[in-house]
Every structure is written in C-alpha cells, then in structure tokens.
C-alpha cells in the first residue's frame, strides 16, 4: 500500500472540498492514486456533499422521539428549501437522528463542537494512563490517537455507528452524506436535546425493597 502524505491529502481536499479524514481514507483505499481517490469520493457522494456544505441551510424541521415514558429527544435538522423540508426521506432522516440520540446519548453533533480544553484534557488523561502501563514512548501517541478516535465515536453524533446498521459499518455522517447526494441540497444536523427522567438528580442510596420493609415494620 502506498504511503499517504499530508501533501497528497491537502491536494485531494483542494480538488474535492472533502474533509481531511475522508481524503485520507480515499487515498488509502485507492493506494495513493489521486484520480481514483477523486472518483471514490464522488461515488460515495462525499465530494458533492462537501461542495454543498457552504450553502445556507435555514429551512428544515424539528423532529421528536419519545421512548416509552423515560426518554425524549428534540432534534433540529436544516436544509436549503421548504420544499425539501417536506420531503419524506428528509423527515425520515430527522426521525432516525432523533432515535439515534435517544439510544446512544451523544454529547455533541460533531468533533468541531467540542471545546479545545475538553479535547486536551481527554488526551492528557489517556496519555497518563498509557504511561502508567509502562508503554514505550514511541507508541504512546498512537495509543492515545486510537483511544481518542474511539472516544469521538462515543460522544459525537456524526461519528457514531448507525443503530440500524446490523454490521455497524455505517455512521451517521455517511447516512447524512447519502441523503445529500440523493436530495441535492445542503443538509445539516444543527442541534439536539435529550431528556431522561431523573437525569441529574441525586438518587437515594436506599434500596426500595428495604424501605418498604421498614415502613411495614418488617425490619
């Protein structure tokens, strides 16, 4: 497999406007062949989605999902036109996102939303843990990078594996990219809020059964 350099990634990004990680993956998949990598991004719809990303998306929907009586989610998904906001595929995507938030409880929409101080703190924690395990210095950074990538997949909605993909290979970003390619407009997940009954409240340590027994005079 050909080595993928920073310059190659930069050149591909300038040609397609795709993200750095998408460009790196495309070059790796195409053994460093620039033309094949461009075609790879186009087939995946990533290049098309990236070019639309700068277009204003001020229409859209607020979708809701209630799971039982304990979890509720509101999510705002934006598009460019009111016409698309009424599109069944668009509305279904918004609902899928709300269900994803309910099930996986992400903290952010994307990595770009995470404050730099939080990222640096997480890196420092993982670096210290690796050093406590007496890991060699040359591999420490690779270990930390791998653990951070896993953390991003846990806390960032776009990086999370789609709960309805049985193989766990398709993430929410890919689902979004597919929709952009299909509909032809810029679409963004703007924000979400997740509520869970009792979340943030101090729970009493007493065992409920023991409390009932005490009230009944059995203990």
Secondary structure, DSSP 8 states (H G I E B T S, - for coil): -----HHHHHHHHHHH---HHHHHHHHHHTTT-HHHHHHHHHHHTHHHHHHHTTS---EEEEEEEEETTTEEEEEEEEES-HHHHT-HHHHHHHHHHHHHHHHH--SBSSGGGS-HHHHHHHHHHHHHHHHHTT--HHHHHHHHHHHHHHHHHHHBGGGSB-TT-TTS--BHHHHHHHHHHHH-S--EEEEEEEEETTTTS----S-HHHHHHHHTT--
